Amino acid sequence: MATGKVKWFSDKKGFGFITSADGKDVFVHHTGIKGEGRKTLQEGDEVEFEVKQGPKGEQAIDVVVKR
């Protein structure tokens, strides 16, 4: 499982980017966020996630905000 911080996330567009611990920016779509109800992230949130190869590069899935 990878870790990182949310670089930015747009509720309106439903996607954003996470900067992983190794410095890479990883795309995140709202469907990749675990949880109930409205799935969103806040800039600066520390997260854990898995990485898969998406159609346009690496994509974060199973994203969980660390509490």
PDB file with SEQRES, HELIX, SHEET and CRYST1 records, atoms N, CA, C and O in Angstrom:
SEQRES   1 A   67  MET ALA THR GLY LYS VAL LYS TRP PHE SER ASP LYS LYS          
SEQRES   2 A   67  GLY PHE GLY PHE ILE THR SER ALA ASP GLY LYS ASP VAL          
SEQRES   3 A   67  PHE VAL HIS HIS THR GLY ILE LYS GLY GLU GLY ARG LYS          
SEQRES   4 A   67  THR LEU GLN GLU GLY ASP GLU VAL GLU PHE GLU VAL LYS          
SEQRES   5 A   67  GLN GLY PRO LYS GLY GLU GLN ALA ILE ASP VAL VAL VAL          
SEQRES   6 A   67  LYS ARG                                                      
HELIX    1 AA1 HIS A   30  GLY A   32  5                                   3    
SHEET    1 AA1 6 ALA A   2  SER A  10  0                                        
SHEET    2 AA1 6 PHE A  15  SER A  20 -1                                        
SHEET    3 AA1 6 ASP A  25  HIS A  29 -1                                        
SHEET    4 AA1 6 GLY A  57  VAL A  65  1                                        
SHEET    5 AA1 6 GLU A  46  GLY A  54 -1                                        
SHEET    6 AA1 6 ALA A   2  SER A  10 -1                                        
CRYST1    1.000    1.000    1.000  90.00  90.00  90.00 P 1           1          
ATOM      1  N   MET A   1       0.846  -1.179   0.000  1.00  0.00           N  
ATOM      2  CA  MET A   1       0.000   0.000   0.000  1.00  0.00           C  
ATOM      3  C   MET A   1       0.890   1.240   0.000  1.00  0.00           C  
ATOM      4  O   MET A   1       1.843   1.338   0.774  1.00  0.00           O  
ATOM      5  N   ALA A   2       0.563   2.180  -0.878  1.00  0.00           N  
ATOM      6  CA  ALA A   2       1.322   3.423  -0.983  1.00  0.00           C  
ATOM      7  C   ALA A   2       0.718   4.480  -0.059  1.00  0.00           C  
ATOM      8  O   ALA A   2      -0.436   4.375   0.359  1.00  0.00           O  
ATOM      9  N   THR A   3       1.513   5.492   0.249  1.00  0.00           N  
ATOM     10  CA  THR A   3       1.037   6.617   1.047  1.00  0.00           C  
ATOM     11  C   THR A   3       1.363   7.915   0.324  1.00  0.00           C  
ATOM     12  O   THR A   3       2.231   7.952  -0.548  1.00  0.00           O  
ATOM     13  N   GLY A   4       0.661   8.973   0.695  1.00  0.00           N  
ATOM     14  CA  GLY A   4       0.923  10.268   0.094  1.00  0.00           C  
ATOM     15  C   GLY A   4       0.002  11.326   0.653  1.00  0.00           C  
ATOM     16  O   GLY A   4      -0.726  11.094   1.619  1.00  0.00           O  
ATOM     17  N   LYS A   5       0.043  12.518   0.019  1.00  0.00           N  
ATOM     18  CA  LYS A   5      -0.809  13.642   0.415  1.00  0.00           C  
ATOM     19  C   LYS A   5      -1.585  14.119  -0.804  1.00  0.00           C  
ATOM     20  O   LYS A   5      -1.085  14.100  -1.929  1.00  0.00           O  
ATOM     21  N   VAL A   6      -2.812  14.544  -0.554  1.00  0.00           N  
ATOM     22  CA  VAL A   6      -3.644  15.065  -1.630  1.00  0.00           C  
ATOM     23  C   VAL A   6      -3.071  16.405  -2.089  1.00  0.00           C  
ATOM     24  O   VAL A   6      -2.951  17.341  -1.299  1.00  0.00           O  
ATOM     25  N   LYS A   7      -2.720  16.486  -3.371  1.00  0.00           N  
ATOM     26  CA  LYS A   7      -2.201  17.721  -3.958  1.00  0.00           C  
ATOM     27  C   LYS A   7      -3.363  18.674  -4.232  1.00  0.00           C  
ATOM     28  O   LYS A   7      -3.325  19.845  -3.855  1.00  0.00           O  
ATOM     29  N   TRP A   8      -4.391  18.153  -4.891  1.00  0.00           N  
ATOM     30  CA  TRP A   8      -5.643  18.884  -5.084  1.00  0.00           C  
ATOM     31  C   TRP A   8      -6.723  17.899  -5.482  1.00  0.00           C  
ATOM     32  O   TRP A   8      -6.444  16.825  -6.014  1.00  0.00           O  
ATOM     33  N   PHE A   9      -7.980  18.289  -5.209  1.00  0.00           N  
ATOM     34  CA  PHE A   9      -9.122  17.467  -5.584  1.00  0.00           C  
ATOM     35  C   PHE A   9     -10.303  18.390  -5.845  1.00  0.00           C  
ATOM     36  O   PHE A   9     -10.637  19.228  -5.007  1.00  0.00           O  
ATOM     37  N   SER A  10     -10.935  18.240  -7.005  1.00  0.00           N  
ATOM     38  CA  SER A  10     -12.088  19.061  -7.378  1.00  0.00           C  
ATOM     39  C   SER A  10     -13.374  18.275  -7.172  1.00  0.00           C  
ATOM     40  O   SER A  10     -13.608  17.269  -7.843  1.00  0.00           O  
ATOM     41  N   ASP A  11     -14.210  18.737  -6.238  1.00  0.00           N  
ATOM     42  CA  ASP A  11     -15.524  18.111  -6.046  1.00  0.00           C  
ATOM     43  C   ASP A  11     -16.360  18.241  -7.314  1.00  0.00           C  
ATOM     44  O   ASP A  11     -17.084  17.318  -7.685  1.00  0.00           O  
ATOM     45  N   LYS A  12     -16.257  19.382  -7.968  1.00  0.00           N  
ATOM     46  CA  LYS A  12     -17.049  19.655  -9.171  1.00  0.00           C  
ATOM     47  C   LYS A  12     -16.698  18.680 -10.298  1.00  0.00           C  
ATOM     48  O   LYS A  12     -17.584  18.172 -10.985  1.00  0.00           O  
ATOM     49  N   LYS A  13     -15.405  18.425 -10.480  1.00  0.00           N  
ATOM     50  CA  LYS A  13     -14.957  17.532 -11.552  1.00  0.00           C  
ATOM     51  C   LYS A  13     -14.888  16.075 -11.111  1.00  0.00           C  
ATOM     52  O   LYS A  13     -14.943  15.170 -11.944  1.00  0.00           O  
ATOM     53  N   GLY A  14     -14.768  15.842  -9.800  1.00  0.00           N  
ATOM     54  CA  GLY A  14     -14.737  14.475  -9.291  1.00  0.00           C  
ATOM     55  C   GLY A  14     -13.395  13.779  -9.403  1.00  0.00           C  
ATOM     56  O   GLY A  14     -13.325  12.551  -9.367  1.00  0.00           O  
ATOM     57  N   PHE A  15     -12.328  14.557  -9.538  1.00  0.00           N  
ATOM     58  CA  PHE A  15     -10.995  13.961  -9.589  1.00  0.00           C  
ATOM     59  C   PHE A  15      -9.948  14.944  -9.099  1.00  0.00           C  
ATOM     60  O   PHE A  15     -10.232  16.121  -8.874  1.00  0.00           O  
ATOM     61  N   GLY A  16      -8.721  14.437  -8.935  1.00  0.00           N  
ATOM     62  CA  GLY A  16      -7.604  15.259  -8.505  1.00  0.00           C  
ATOM     63  C   GLY A  16      -6.322  14.454  -8.556  1.00  0.00           C  
ATOM     64  O   GLY A  16      -6.224  13.467  -9.284  1.00  0.00           O  
ATOM     65  N   PHE A  17      -5.333  14.885  -7.773  1.00  0.00           N  
ATOM     66  CA  PHE A  17      -4.039  14.207  -7.750  1.00  0.00           C  
ATOM     67  C   PHE A  17      -3.521  14.065  -6.329  1.00  0.00           C  
ATOM     68  O   PHE A  17      -3.732  14.924  -5.473  1.00  0.00           O  
ATOM     69  N   ILE A  18      -2.838  12.956  -6.109  1.00  0.00           N  
ATOM     70  CA  ILE A  18      -2.148  12.666  -4.856  1.00  0.00           C  
ATOM     71  C   ILE A  18      -0.658  12.691  -5.163  1.00  0.00           C  
ATOM     72  O   ILE A  18      -0.227  12.137  -6.174  1.00  0.00           O  
ATOM     73  N   THR A  19       0.136  13.327  -4.302  1.00  0.00           N  
ATOM     74  CA  THR A  19       1.591  13.233  -4.413  1.00  0.00           C  
ATOM     75  C   THR A  19       2.028  12.100  -3.503  1.00  0.00           C  
ATOM     76  O   THR A  19       1.888  12.178  -2.282  1.00  0.00           O  
ATOM     77  N   SER A  20       2.564  11.039  -4.110  1.00  0.00           N  
ATOM     78  CA  SER A  20       2.963   9.860  -3.338  1.00  0.00           C  
ATOM     79  C   SER A  20       4.234  10.139  -2.551  1.00  0.00           C  
ATOM     80  O   SER A  20       4.920  11.132  -2.793  1.00  0.00           O  
ATOM     81  N   ALA A  21       4.539   9.262  -1.612  1.00  0.00           N  
ATOM     82  CA  ALA A  21       5.716   9.422  -0.754  1.00  0.00           C  
ATOM     83  C   ALA A  21       7.006   9.492  -1.564  1.00  0.00           C  
ATOM     84  O   ALA A  21       7.983  10.095  -1.120  1.00  0.00           O  
ATOM     85  N   ASP A  22       7.019   8.872  -2.763  1.00  0.00           N  
ATOM     86  CA  ASP A  22       8.227   8.912  -3.598  1.00  0.00           C  
ATOM     87  C   ASP A  22       8.244  10.112  -4.549  1.00  0.00           C  
ATOM     88  O   ASP A  22       9.119  10.215  -5.409  1.00  0.00           O  
ATOM     89  N   GLY A  23       7.263  11.027  -4.387  1.00  0.00           N  
ATOM     90  CA  GLY A  23       7.265  12.266  -5.151  1.00  0.00           C  
ATOM     91  C   GLY A  23       6.482  12.257  -6.452  1.00  0.00           C  
ATOM     92  O   GLY A  23       6.397  13.289  -7.118  1.00  0.00           O  
ATOM     93  N   LYS A  24       5.908  11.123  -6.835  1.00  0.00           N  
ATOM     94  CA  LYS A  24       5.131  11.041  -8.077  1.00  0.00           C  
ATOM     95  C   LYS A  24       3.722  11.567  -7.850  1.00  0.00           C  
ATOM     96  O   LYS A  24       3.145  11.372  -6.781  1.00  0.00           O  
ATOM     97  N   ASP A  25       3.166  12.237  -8.864  1.00  0.00           N  
ATOM     98  CA  ASP A  25       1.761  12.635  -8.828  1.00  0.00           C  
ATOM     99  C   ASP A  25       0.931  11.505  -9.419  1.00  0.00           C  
ATOM    100  O   ASP A  25       1.211  11.023 -10.517  1.00  0.00           O  
ATOM    101  N   VAL A  26      -0.100  11.086  -8.675  1.00  0.00           N  
ATOM    102  CA  VAL A  26      -0.950   9.969  -9.079  1.00  0.00           C  
ATOM    103  C   VAL A  26      -2.389  10.467  -9.195  1.00  0.00           C  
ATOM    104  O   VAL A  26      -2.917  11.080  -8.267  1.00  0.00           O  
ATOM    105  N   PHE A  27      -3.021  10.200 -10.338  1.00  0.00           N  
ATOM    106  CA  PHE A  27      -4.411  10.584 -10.586  1.00  0.00           C  
ATOM    107  C   PHE A  27      -5.339   9.854  -9.628  1.00  0.00           C  
ATOM    108  O   PHE A  27      -5.130   8.675  -9.343  1.00  0.00           O  
ATOM    109  N   VAL A  28      -6.368  10.543  -9.126  1.00  0.00           N  
ATOM    110  CA  VAL A  28      -7.388   9.899  -8.293  1.00  0.00           C  
ATOM    111  C   VAL A  28      -8.767  10.363  -8.755  1.00  0.00           C  
ATOM    112  O   VAL A  28      -9.028  11.561  -8.861  1.00  0.00           O  
ATOM    113  N   HIS A  29      -9.645   9.396  -9.030  1.00  0.00           N  
ATOM    114  CA  HIS A  29     -11.035   9.657  -9.413  1.00  0.00           C  
ATOM    115  C   HIS A  29     -11.907   9.375  -8.197  1.00  0.00           C  
ATOM    116  O   HIS A  29     -11.554   8.544  -7.361  1.00  0.00           O  
ATOM    117  N   HIS A  30     -13.045  10.061  -8.089  1.00  0.00           N  
ATOM    118  CA  HIS A  30     -13.897   9.880  -6.903  1.00  0.00           C  
ATOM    119  C   HIS A  30     -14.332   8.427  -6.722  1.00  0.00           C  
ATOM    120  O   HIS A  30     -14.607   8.010  -5.597  1.00  0.00           O  
ATOM    121  N   THR A  31     -14.400   7.653  -7.795  1.00  0.00           N  
ATOM    122  CA  THR A  31     -14.790   6.242  -7.674  1.00  0.00           C  
ATOM    123  C   THR A  31     -13.701   5.398  -7.016  1.00  0.00           C  
ATOM    124  O   THR A  31     -13.967   4.271  -6.598  1.00  0.00           O  
ATOM    125  N   GLY A  32     -12.471   5.928  -6.917  1.00  0.00           N  
ATOM    126  CA  GLY A  32     -11.371   5.209  -6.287  1.00  0.00           C  
ATOM    127  C   GLY A  32     -11.253   5.454  -4.793  1.00  0.00           C  
ATOM    128  O   GLY A  32     -10.368   4.902  -4.140  1.00  0.00           O  
ATOM    129  N   ILE A  33     -12.152   6.290  -4.240  1.00  0.00           N  
ATOM    130  CA  ILE A  33     -12.123   6.628  -2.819  1.00  0.00           C  
ATOM    131  C   ILE A  33     -13.058   5.692  -2.069  1.00  0.00           C  
ATOM    132  O   ILE A  33     -14.226   5.550  -2.428  1.00  0.00           O  
ATOM    133  N   LYS A  34     -12.535   5.053  -1.020  1.00  0.00           N  
ATOM    134  CA  LYS A  34     -13.371   4.174  -0.196  1.00  0.00           C  
ATOM    135  C   LYS A  34     -14.243   5.009   0.731  1.00  0.00           C  
ATOM    136  O   LYS A  34     -13.849   6.094   1.160  1.00  0.00           O  
ATOM    137  N   GLY A  35     -15.430   4.494   1.035  1.00  0.00           N  
ATOM    138  CA  GLY A  35     -16.312   5.178   1.973  1.00  0.00           C  
ATOM    139  C   GLY A  35     -17.736   5.222   1.475  1.00  0.00           C  
ATOM    140  O   GLY A  35     -18.042   4.808   0.357  1.00  0.00           O  
ATOM    141  N   GLU A  36     -18.600   5.733   2.330  1.00  0.00           N  
ATOM    142  CA  GLU A  36     -20.026   5.845   2.026  1.00  0.00           C  
ATOM    143  C   GLU A  36     -20.368   7.292   1.680  1.00  0.00           C  
ATOM    144  O   GLU A  36     -19.655   8.219   2.064  1.00  0.00           O  
ATOM    145  N   GLY A  37     -21.457   7.470   0.957  1.00  0.00           N  
ATOM    146  CA  GLY A  37     -21.935   8.814   0.647  1.00  0.00           C  
ATOM    147  C   GLY A  37     -21.033   9.539  -0.332  1.00  0.00           C  
ATOM    148  O   GLY A  37     -20.394   8.919  -1.182  1.00  0.00           O  
ATOM    149  N   ARG A  38     -20.987  10.852  -0.207  1.00  0.00           N  
ATOM    150  CA  ARG A  38     -20.195  11.698  -1.104  1.00  0.00           C  
ATOM    151  C   ARG A  38     -18.718  11.436  -0.870  1.00  0.00           C  
ATOM    152  O   ARG A  38     -18.215  11.611   0.240  1.00  0.00           O  
ATOM    153  N   LYS A  39     -18.030  11.019  -1.914  1.00  0.00           N  
ATOM    154  CA  LYS A  39     -16.616  10.681  -1.800  1.00  0.00           C  
ATOM    155  C   LYS A  39     -15.778  11.862  -2.270  1.00  0.00           C  
ATOM    156  O   LYS A  39     -15.817  12.244  -3.439  1.00  0.00           O  
ATOM    157  N   THR A  40     -15.024  12.430  -1.341  1.00  0.00           N  
ATOM    158  CA  THR A  40     -14.216  13.596  -1.650  1.00  0.00           C  
ATOM    159  C   THR A  40     -12.934  13.567  -0.827  1.00  0.00           C  
ATOM    160  O   THR A  40     -12.822  12.818   0.144  1.00  0.00           O  
ATOM    161  N   LEU A  41     -11.977  14.388  -1.226  1.00  0.00           N  
ATOM    162  CA  LEU A  41     -10.711  14.536  -0.511  1.00  0.00           C  
ATOM    163  C   LEU A  41     -10.431  16.021  -0.348  1.00  0.00           C  
ATOM    164  O   LEU A  41     -10.903  16.843  -1.134  1.00  0.00           O  
ATOM    165  N   GLN A  42      -9.662  16.354   0.674  1.00  0.00           N  
ATOM    166  CA  GLN A  42      -9.265  17.737   0.919  1.00  0.00           C  
ATOM    167  C   GLN A  42      -7.766  17.877   0.671  1.00  0.00           C  
ATOM    168  O   GLN A  42      -6.991  16.968   0.970  1.00  0.00           O  
ATOM    169  N   GLU A  43      -7.368  19.022   0.123  1.00  0.00           N  
ATOM    170  CA  GLU A  43      -5.953  19.292  -0.093  1.00  0.00           C  
ATOM    171  C   GLU A  43      -5.197  19.101   1.215  1.00  0.00           C  
ATOM    172  O   GLU A  43      -5.607  19.620   2.254  1.00  0.00           O  
ATOM    173  N   GLY A  44      -4.092  18.357   1.167  1.00  0.00           N  
ATOM    174  CA  GLY A  44      -3.275  18.123   2.351  1.00  0.00           C  
ATOM    175  C   GLY A  44      -3.629  16.871   3.126  1.00  0.00           C  
ATOM    176  O   GLY A  44      -2.872  16.467   4.009  1.00  0.00           O  
ATOM    177  N   ASP A  45      -4.779  16.230   2.817  1.00  0.00           N  
ATOM    178  CA  ASP A  45      -5.131  14.978   3.491  1.00  0.00           C  
ATOM    179  C   ASP A  45      -4.029  13.948   3.285  1.00  0.00           C  
ATOM    180  O   ASP A  45      -3.529  13.783   2.172  1.00  0.00           O  
ATOM    181  N   GLU A  46      -3.649  13.253   4.360  1.00  0.00           N  
ATOM    182  CA  GLU A  46      -2.715  12.137   4.236  1.00  0.00           C  
ATOM    183  C   GLU A  46      -3.531  10.893   3.930  1.00  0.00           C  
ATOM    184  O   GLU A  46      -4.505  10.592   4.621  1.00  0.00           O  
ATOM    185  N   VAL A  47      -3.126  10.167   2.885  1.00  0.00           N  
ATOM    186  CA  VAL A  47      -3.910   9.030   2.415  1.00  0.00           C  
ATOM    187  C   VAL A  47      -3.050   7.791   2.198  1.00  0.00           C  
ATOM    188  O   VAL A  47      -1.835   7.872   2.012  1.00  0.00           O  
ATOM    189  N   GLU A  48      -3.723   6.636   2.229  1.00  0.00           N  
ATOM    190  CA  GLU A  48      -3.137   5.364   1.831  1.00  0.00           C  
ATOM    191  C   GLU A  48      -3.926   4.900   0.624  1.00  0.00           C  
ATOM    192  O   GLU A  48      -5.132   5.133   0.544  1.00  0.00           O  
ATOM    193  N   PHE A  49      -3.257   4.241  -0.323  1.00  0.00           N  
ATOM    194  CA  PHE A  49      -3.930   3.835  -1.548  1.00  0.00           C  
ATOM    195  C   PHE A  49      -3.136   2.756  -2.278  1.00  0.00           C  
ATOM    196  O   PHE A  49      -1.956   2.532  -2.008  1.00  0.00           O  
ATOM    197  N   GLU A  50      -3.818   2.099  -3.206  1.00  0.00           N  
ATOM    198  CA  GLU A  50      -3.189   1.162  -4.125  1.00  0.00           C  
ATOM    199  C   GLU A  50      -3.054   1.877  -5.464  1.00  0.00           C  
ATOM    200  O   GLU A  50      -3.806   2.808  -5.752  1.00  0.00           O  
ATOM    201  N   VAL A  51      -2.102   1.443  -6.279  1.00  0.00           N  
ATOM    202  CA  VAL A  51      -1.899   2.045  -7.593  1.00  0.00           C  
ATOM    203  C   VAL A  51      -2.169   0.999  -8.665  1.00  0.00           C  
ATOM    204  O   VAL A  51      -1.684  -0.130  -8.588  1.00  0.00           O  
ATOM    205  N   LYS A  52      -2.959   1.395  -9.673  1.00  0.00           N  
ATOM    206  CA  LYS A  52      -3.179   0.519 -10.823  1.00  0.00           C  
ATOM    207  C   LYS A  52      -2.872   1.313 -12.080  1.00  0.00           C  
ATOM    208  O   LYS A  52      -2.833   2.544 -12.060  1.00  0.00           O  
ATOM    209  N   GLN A  53      -2.658   0.606 -13.155  1.00  0.00           N  
ATOM    210  CA  GLN A  53      -2.409   1.260 -14.434  1.00  0.00           C  
ATOM    211  C   GLN A  53      -3.750   1.606 -15.067  1.00  0.00           C  
ATOM    212  O   GLN A  53      -4.535   0.714 -15.389  1.00  0.00           O  
ATOM    213  N   GLY A  54      -4.012   2.876 -15.243  1.00  0.00           N  
ATOM    214  CA  GLY A  54      -5.247   3.333 -15.875  1.00  0.00           C  
ATOM    215  C   GLY A  54      -5.005   3.614 -17.347  1.00  0.00           C  
ATOM    216  O   GLY A  54      -3.895   3.405 -17.836  1.00  0.00           O  
ATOM    217  N   PRO A  55      -6.019   4.083 -18.065  1.00  0.00           N  
ATOM    218  CA  PRO A  55      -5.874   4.343 -19.503  1.00  0.00           C  
ATOM    219  C   PRO A  55      -4.878   5.458 -19.824  1.00  0.00           C  
ATOM    220  O   PRO A  55      -4.335   5.513 -20.928  1.00  0.00           O  
ATOM    221  N   LYS A  56      -4.639   6.348 -18.855  1.00  0.00           N  
ATOM    222  CA  LYS A  56      -3.724   7.471 -19.100  1.00  0.00           C  
ATOM    223  C   LYS A  56      -2.540   7.482 -18.143  1.00  0.00           C  
ATOM    224  O   LYS A  56      -1.888   8.513 -17.979  1.00  0.00           O  
ATOM    225  N   GLY A  57      -2.255   6.348 -17.509  1.00  0.00           N  
ATOM    226  CA  GLY A  57      -1.139   6.286 -16.569  1.00  0.00           C  
ATOM    227  C   GLY A  57      -1.580   5.728 -15.230  1.00  0.00           C  
ATOM    228  O   GLY A  57      -2.642   5.116 -15.120  1.00  0.00           O  
ATOM    229  N   GLU A  58      -0.758   5.944 -14.213  1.00  0.00           N  
ATOM    230  CA  GLU A  58      -1.054   5.403 -12.890  1.00  0.00           C  
ATOM    231  C   GLU A  58      -2.268   6.091 -12.276  1.00  0.00           C  
ATOM    232  O   GLU A  58      -2.468   7.296 -12.426  1.00  0.00           O  
ATOM    233  N   GLN A  59      -3.081   5.279 -11.574  1.00  0.00           N  
ATOM    234  CA  GLN A  59      -4.303   5.773 -10.950  1.00  0.00           C  
ATOM    235  C   GLN A  59      -4.418   5.195  -9.551  1.00  0.00           C  
ATOM    236  O   GLN A  59      -4.170   4.008  -9.341  1.00  0.00           O  
ATOM    237  N   ALA A  60      -4.797   6.038  -8.591  1.00  0.00           N  
ATOM    238  CA  ALA A  60      -4.988   5.596  -7.206  1.00  0.00           C  
ATOM    239  C   ALA A  60      -6.361   4.947  -7.058  1.00  0.00           C  
ATOM    240  O   ALA A  60      -7.362   5.467  -7.551  1.00  0.00           O  
ATOM    241  N   ILE A  61      -6.394   3.801  -6.370  1.00  0.00           N  
ATOM    242  CA  ILE A  61      -7.651   3.126  -6.044  1.00  0.00           C  
ATOM    243  C   ILE A  61      -7.617   2.746  -4.571  1.00  0.00           C  
ATOM    244  O   ILE A  61      -6.562   2.791  -3.938  1.00  0.00           O  
ATOM    245  N   ASP A  62      -8.759   2.376  -4.031  1.00  0.00           N  
ATOM    246  CA  ASP A  62      -8.866   1.990  -2.615  1.00  0.00           C  
ATOM    247  C   ASP A  62      -8.264   3.064  -1.702  1.00  0.00           C  
ATOM    248  O   ASP A  62      -7.557   2.751  -0.744  1.00  0.00           O  
ATOM    249  N   VAL A  63      -8.552   4.328  -2.011  1.00  0.00           N  
ATOM    250  CA  VAL A  63      -7.991   5.465  -1.272  1.00  0.00           C  
ATOM    251  C   VAL A  63      -8.701   5.618   0.074  1.00  0.00           C  
ATOM    252  O   VAL A  63      -9.930   5.655   0.144  1.00  0.00           O  
ATOM    253  N   VAL A  64      -7.900   5.707   1.143  1.00  0.00           N  
ATOM    254  CA  VAL A  64      -8.414   5.884   2.496  1.00  0.00           C  
ATOM    255  C   VAL A  64      -7.645   7.026   3.155  1.00  0.00           C  
ATOM    256  O   VAL A  64      -6.415   7.058   3.120  1.00  0.00           O  
ATOM    257  N   VAL A  65      -8.386   7.974   3.763  1.00  0.00           N  
ATOM    258  CA  VAL A  65      -7.747   9.073   4.493  1.00  0.00           C  
ATOM    259  C   VAL A  65      -7.248   8.530   5.819  1.00  0.00           C  
ATOM    260  O   VAL A  65      -7.993   7.880   6.552  1.00  0.00           O  
ATOM    261  N   LYS A  66      -5.977   8.800   6.128  1.00  0.00           N  
ATOM    262  CA  LYS A  66      -5.395   8.372   7.407  1.00  0.00           C  
ATOM    263  C   LYS A  66      -5.896   9.304   8.502  1.00  0.00           C  
ATOM    264  O   LYS A  66      -5.849  10.524   8.351  1.00  0.00           O  
ATOM    265  N   ARG A  67      -6.366   8.742   9.584  1.00  0.00           N  
ATOM    266  CA  ARG A  67      -6.894   9.545  10.701  1.00  0.00           C  
ATOM    267  C   ARG A  67      -5.905   9.576  11.828  1.00  0.00           C  
ATOM    268  O   ARG A  67      -6.163  10.200  12.858  1.00  0.00           O  
TER     269      ARG A  67                                                      
END                                                                             
